[in-house]
Amino acid sequence: MIALETSLLDGLGQVDARADRFTGVQVDSRRIVSGELFVAVGGGAAFVDDAVARGAAATLLPDDAFAALARIGRAVRDRSSARVVGITGSMGKTSTKDILAALCAPSARSIAAEASYNNEIGVPLTLCRLQVDTEVCILELAMRGFGQIAELAEVAQPQIGVVTNVGPVHLELVDSIEGVLRAKAELIDALPPGGTAVVPRDFPVTRADVEVLRVDEPGGEVVDGRTVIEGVSFNFTARHQVQNAATALAVLAALGLPRPASVDVDFSRWRGEEDELPGGGLLINDSYNANPVSMRAALAYLAERAGERRRVAILGDMAELGRTGPA
């Protein structure tokens, strides 16, 4: 991480500093390495001694954990020259982030959010991984209601804003698809003049001072167990990943980075993980989260992969459907 002065923590809560600077930020004491700051989020106060024993340069018991992490993350962001990509959308945020990270890796020093580090804790923690020589930072920005993406974007200051799609998610909090669109549009509103918006074909963008790249539904040809999209060979066959890959390719173009001929994507856990079972069975674990659109896509992929084999779908509850859910 770009080193920060422990004086930055003044006014954020109870600080115990053993050095003038810290070189990383953790909220899990088990991940502390010497020289890092431990921020005690939630019940983290019980693990301060563990963080100190592991070499923490400072510990912070914040008055407001979200505000503290936001200040620290923004301070790192302000000292970095990296181009920041913010990705939001109803579905495919994490997979698009994973695909883009794989596309950027051969040609740019990049960091990307771990797993689904996409909220008031995860976004600052990702920013705190920025190094002096980082060229591209890929963030995932989630929302549970209005104003949250705007708050995350204020910390992250992205130059490229990506909306993967708009669908029926978090309706309990934003009421309608129109509400979802309004919440996602906060990312485009946060872009600086001259920034770039990468959005679906029908996503409304009213700003005239940003470049708009619109992503159409692309074709994708499966060849030898890989999917070729716009001349790039990817190590997946799931149809629902094609749009995510096309979006990532548009971002790659906005970054001015070259396209690799072939890329292997390391997808985050529980996104279509496949495990062979004894007797010829196949377990597809797509259990991270669900909404009506992503569920249909997962079931379509199950049917495609099953072929002539018997299919069994084990489905959990689907929450936050608002007035569109069961009565």
Secondary structure, DSSP 8 states (H G I E B T S, - for coil): ---EEGGGGTTSEEEEESSSEES-EESSGGG--TT-EEE--GGGGGGHHHHHHTT-SEEEEESSHHHHHHHHHHHHHHT---EEEEEE-SS-HHHHHHHHHHHHTTTS-EEE--TT--STTHHHHHHTT--TT--EEEEE---SSTTHHHHHHHHH--SEEEE----S-SHHHH-SHHHHHHHHHHHHHTS-TT-EEEEETT-----SSSEEEEE-----EEETTEEEETTEEES---THHHHHHHHHHHHHHHHT----SEE-----TTSSEEEEEGGGEEEEE--S---HHHHHHHHHHHHHHHTTS------------GGGS--
